Amino acid sequence: MIKKVLEGNGLRLGGTSWVTPGTFADNLRYLSNDVSDMEIVLFDTPEHSNMPKKDEVGVLRDLCSELGMSCTVHFPADICVTAPSEELREREEMCLRTLDIFEDLDPFAWIMHIVGEKRGDPPSPDIDAWFEKSLLSAEKIASAVDDRRKICIETLDFDPRYIEYLADSVGTSICLDVGHLIKCGRPVYETMLRSADSVRVLHVHGVMQDGTDHRDLSYIDPELFRSVREMMSGGRERVMTIEVFEDDYGRSLNAIKEMFDETF
């Protein structure tokens, strides 16, 4: 299995809850053949929701124990602090409800998006106000968990140093999305070296030439992938999630086999 070759020194591999048709439990069983963690990808809108009941989470917890798996939970709502106050409050409350629903699962990490009112740098024309409000929202959510280091603020399409500052100020961790860094032309090695002590979760995925991301790992430089794995092994415990979906997961496993010239 891939995890026997690539995991170790604190680093474990993960996949998403959208790699095979079926329930979260079905995906957990499927992933357990090759990786050690499942990122639970959530959405919760008036039209569609995949938020489970607490008893379903209990079943998932027991299955994790049986399979030797852990989970990370991706909040269903982005935190946009420049949104109208009522909308921001609703998004914060959605994250807090998610913490309550999945509490018994004891996830390895909670993945949070703090976004800007626009794409790219800076995330807001009034960056001081954005920082101030982002710190308040991050603190509100982080203070609701026993270990705030399990809250991981994800690097998105703006300069990752904004996220590094937020995480350091609130005492949370970072979810370093390598695919986002590649897509936006950010320096991957420099960012990893600077933020390594705060990184609890990594997301890896391919980026096509037209900028389409979250594609299979045949679209990532093999040397870069090997370097990320090496640099993030050792030290604190981390999960590196192959953040792709459906058939791109199987293609990613094949790409990893080719990168390491292994037959699993």
VEXDREN-2710 file (C-alpha; in Angstrom, 1 decimal):
% VEXDREN-2710
k/r/px/py/pz
1/MET/0.0/0.0/0.0
2/ILE/1.1/3.6/-0.7
3/LYS/0.9/4.6/2.9
4/LYS/3.4/2.0/4.0
5/VAL/6.0/3.6/1.6
6/LEU/5.2/7.3/1.9
7/GLU/4.0/7.7/5.5
8/GLY/6.2/8.0/8.5
9/ASN/8.0/10.5/10.7
10/GLY/4.7/12.1/11.7
11/LEU/3.3/12.5/8.2
12/ARG/0.2/10.6/7.2
13/LEU/-1.7/10.6/3.8
14/GLY/-5.3/11.4/3.4
15/GLY/-8.0/11.6/0.7
16/THR/-11.4/13.3/0.4
17/SER/-14.9/12.0/1.2
18/TRP/-15.8/12.3/-2.5
19/VAL/-13.8/9.6/-4.2
20/THR/-16.4/6.8/-4.5
21/PRO/-20.2/6.9/-4.7
22/GLY/-21.9/6.4/-1.4
23/THR/-21.8/7.7/2.2
24/PHE/-19.0/9.1/4.3
25/ALA/-18.6/5.6/5.7
26/ASP/-18.3/4.1/2.2
27/ASN/-15.6/6.6/1.3
28/LEU/-13.8/6.0/4.6
29/ARG/-13.6/2.2/3.9
30/TYR/-12.5/2.8/0.4
31/LEU/-9.7/5.3/1.4
32/SER/-8.5/3.0/4.2
33/ASN/-6.9/0.8/1.6
34/ASP/-4.3/3.4/0.7
35/VAL/-4.3/6.3/3.2
36/SER/-4.8/7.0/6.9
37/ASP/-7.2/10.1/6.9
38/MET/-10.3/11.3/5.3
39/GLU/-11.1/15.0/4.7
40/ILE/-14.9/15.3/5.2
41/VAL/-16.0/17.9/2.6
42/LEU/-19.3/19.5/3.7
43/PHE/-21.9/21.8/2.2
44/ASP/-25.0/23.1/3.9
45/THR/-27.3/25.3/1.8
46/PRO/-31.1/25.6/1.7
47/GLU/-31.1/23.6/-1.5
48/HIS/-28.5/20.9/-0.6
49/SER/-26.8/19.6/2.5
50/ASN/-24.7/16.6/3.4
51/MET/-24.5/17.5/7.1
52/PRO/-24.9/14.2/9.1
53/LYS/-26.8/13.6/12.3
54/LYS/-24.9/13.1/15.5
55/ASP/-25.7/9.4/15.5
56/GLU/-24.2/9.0/12.1
57/VAL/-21.0/10.7/13.3
58/GLY/-20.9/8.2/16.2
59/VAL/-21.0/5.4/13.6
60/LEU/-18.2/7.1/11.7
61/ARG/-16.1/7.4/14.9
62/ASP/-16.4/3.7/15.6
63/LEU/-15.5/2.9/12.0
64/CYS/-12.4/5.1/12.2
65/SER/-11.3/3.2/15.3
66/GLU/-11.9/-0.1/13.5
67/LEU/-10.0/0.9/10.4
68/GLY/-7.2/2.9/12.1
69/MET/-8.3/6.1/10.3
70/SER/-8.6/9.7/11.4
71/CYS/-10.6/12.5/9.8
72/THR/-10.3/16.2/9.1
73/VAL/-13.4/18.3/8.8
74/HIS/-13.7/21.1/6.2
75/PHE/-16.2/23.7/7.4
76/PRO/-19.2/24.1/5.1
77/ALA/-19.0/27.9/5.1
78/ASP/-16.3/30.4/4.2
79/ILE/-15.8/33.3/6.7
80/CYS/-16.0/36.5/4.7
81/VAL/-15.6/39.3/7.3
82/THR/-16.6/42.0/4.8
83/ALA/-20.0/40.4/4.3
84/PRO/-23.1/42.0/5.9
85/SER/-23.0/41.4/9.7
86/GLU/-26.0/39.1/9.6
87/GLU/-24.5/36.9/6.9
88/LEU/-21.2/36.8/8.7
89/ARG/-22.9/35.8/11.9
90/GLU/-24.8/33.0/10.1
91/ARG/-21.5/31.7/8.6
92/GLU/-19.8/31.7/12.0
93/GLU/-22.8/29.9/13.6
94/MET/-22.6/27.3/10.8
95/CYS/-19.0/26.6/11.7
96/LEU/-19.9/26.4/15.4
97/ARG/-22.7/24.0/14.7
98/THR/-20.3/21.9/12.7
99/LEU/-18.0/21.7/15.7
100/ASP/-20.8/20.5/17.8
101/ILE/-22.1/17.9/15.3
102/PHE/-18.6/16.3/14.8
103/GLU/-17.4/16.7/18.4
104/ASP/-17.5/12.9/19.1
105/LEU/-15.4/12.2/16.0
106/ASP/-12.5/14.1/17.6
107/PRO/-11.1/15.2/14.2
108/PHE/-7.4/15.6/13.6
109/ALA/-8.1/19.0/12.2
110/TRP/-10.8/21.5/11.3
111/ILE/-10.2/23.3/8.0
112/MET/-11.3/26.9/7.8
113/HIS/-11.5/29.4/4.9
114/ILE/-11.1/33.1/5.8
115/VAL/-11.7/34.8/2.5
116/GLY/-11.5/38.3/1.1
117/GLU/-14.1/40.4/-0.7
118/LYS/-12.1/39.9/-3.9
119/ARG/-9.6/37.5/-5.4
120/GLY/-5.8/37.9/-5.1
121/ASP/-3.8/40.5/-3.2
122/PRO/-4.8/42.2/-1.0
123/PRO/-7.9/40.3/0.1
124/SER/-9.5/43.6/0.9
125/PRO/-8.9/47.3/0.0
126/ASP/-9.1/48.1/3.7
127/ILE/-6.6/45.4/4.9
128/ASP/-6.4/46.7/8.5
129/ALA/-10.1/46.4/9.0
130/TRP/-10.0/43.0/7.3
131/PHE/-7.3/41.8/9.7
132/GLU/-9.2/43.1/12.7
133/LYS/-12.5/41.4/11.8
134/SER/-10.7/38.2/10.6
135/LEU/-9.0/37.9/14.0
136/LEU/-12.3/38.3/15.8
137/SER/-14.0/35.6/13.7
138/ALA/-11.0/33.2/14.0
139/GLU/-10.9/33.8/17.8
140/LYS/-14.7/33.1/18.1
141/ILE/-14.3/29.7/16.4
142/ALA/-11.0/28.7/17.9
143/SER/-12.2/29.4/21.4
144/ALA/-14.9/26.9/20.9
145/VAL/-12.5/23.9/20.7
146/ASP/-10.3/22.4/23.5
147/ASP/-7.2/22.6/21.3
148/ARG/-7.2/25.6/19.0
149/ARG/-4.2/24.2/17.2
150/LYS/-6.7/21.8/15.5
151/ILE/-8.2/24.8/13.7
152/CYS/-6.3/25.1/10.5
153/ILE/-6.7/28.3/8.4
154/GLU/-6.2/27.4/4.8
155/THR/-4.0/29.3/2.3
156/LEU/-6.1/30.5/-0.6
157/ASP/-5.5/32.8/-3.5
158/PHE/-3.9/35.7/-1.6
159/ASP/-0.5/36.0/-0.1
160/PRO/-0.1/33.2/2.4
161/ARG/1.7/35.6/4.8
162/TYR/-1.8/37.0/5.6
163/ILE/-2.8/33.5/6.8
164/GLU/0.5/33.1/8.7
165/TYR/-0.2/36.3/10.6
166/LEU/-3.8/35.3/11.4
167/ALA/-2.8/31.8/12.6
168/ASP/0.1/33.1/14.7
169/SER/-2.1/35.8/16.3
170/VAL/-4.9/33.5/17.2
171/GLY/-2.8/30.5/18.1
172/THR/-4.3/28.2/15.4
173/SER/-2.5/26.1/12.8
174/ILE/-2.2/26.4/9.1
175/CYS/-3.6/24.3/6.3
176/LEU/-1.0/24.8/3.6
177/ASP/-2.6/24.2/0.2
178/VAL/0.3/23.5/-2.1
179/GLY/-2.0/23.5/-5.2
180/HIS/-3.2/27.0/-4.4
181/LEU/0.4/28.2/-4.1
182/ILE/1.2/26.7/-7.5
183/LYS/-1.9/28.1/-9.2
184/CYS/-1.2/31.6/-7.9
185/GLY/2.5/31.5/-8.6
186/ARG/3.6/31.6/-5.0
187/PRO/7.0/30.3/-3.9
188/VAL/6.3/26.9/-2.5
189/TYR/9.6/26.1/-0.9
190/GLU/10.0/29.5/0.7
191/THR/6.4/29.3/2.1
192/MET/6.9/25.8/3.5
193/LEU/10.2/26.8/5.2
194/ARG/8.6/29.9/6.7
195/SER/5.4/28.3/7.9
196/ALA/6.5/24.7/8.7
197/ASP/6.2/25.0/12.4
198/SER/2.5/26.0/12.1
199/VAL/1.4/23.6/9.4
200/ARG/-0.8/20.8/10.6
201/VAL/-2.5/19.9/7.3
202/LEU/-1.3/20.1/3.7
203/HIS/-3.5/19.9/0.6
204/VAL/-1.9/18.6/-2.6
205/HIS/-3.6/18.5/-6.0
206/GLY/-2.7/19.0/-9.6
207/VAL/-3.0/22.3/-11.5
208/MET/-3.6/22.2/-15.3
209/GLN/-1.9/24.8/-17.6
210/ASP/-5.2/26.7/-17.9
211/GLY/-5.3/27.1/-14.1
212/THR/-7.9/24.4/-13.4
213/ASP/-6.9/23.0/-10.0
214/HIS/-8.0/20.1/-7.8
215/ARG/-7.0/17.8/-10.6
216/ASP/-5.1/14.5/-10.3
217/LEU/-1.4/14.5/-9.3
218/SER/-0.1/13.8/-12.8
219/TYR/-0.4/17.6/-13.1
220/ILE/2.1/18.3/-10.3
221/ASP/5.9/18.4/-10.7
222/PRO/7.1/15.0/-9.3
223/GLU/10.2/16.6/-7.8
224/LEU/8.1/19.2/-6.0
225/PHE/5.8/16.5/-4.7
226/ARG/8.7/14.5/-3.4
227/SER/10.2/17.6/-1.8
228/VAL/7.0/18.5/-0.1
229/ARG/6.7/15.0/1.4
230/GLU/10.3/15.1/2.6
231/MET/10.2/18.6/4.0
232/MET/6.9/18.0/5.9
233/SER/8.0/14.7/7.4
234/GLY/9.5/14.9/10.9
235/GLY/8.6/17.2/13.7
236/ARG/4.9/17.7/14.5
237/GLU/2.3/15.2/13.3
238/ARG/0.7/16.2/10.0
239/VAL/-1.8/15.0/7.4
240/MET/-1.2/15.5/3.7
241/THR/-4.5/15.3/1.9
242/ILE/-4.7/14.4/-1.8
243/GLU/-7.5/16.9/-2.3
244/VAL/-9.1/15.6/-5.5
245/PHE/-12.4/14.0/-6.2
246/GLU/-13.9/11.0/-7.9
247/ASP/-11.7/9.4/-10.6
248/ASP/-9.0/11.9/-10.0
249/TYR/-8.2/10.1/-6.8
250/GLY/-7.3/6.8/-8.6
251/ARG/-5.3/8.7/-11.2
252/SER/-3.5/10.5/-8.4
253/LEU/-2.5/7.1/-6.8
254/ASN/-1.1/6.0/-10.1
255/ALA/0.8/9.2/-10.5
256/ILE/2.4/8.7/-7.0
257/LYS/3.4/5.2/-7.9
258/GLU/5.2/6.6/-11.0
259/MET/6.9/9.3/-9.0
260/PHE/8.4/6.9/-6.5
261/ASP/8.9/4.1/-9.1
262/GLU/7.0/1.7/-6.9
263/THR/4.6/-1.2/-7.5
264/PHE/2.2/-1.2/-4.6
END
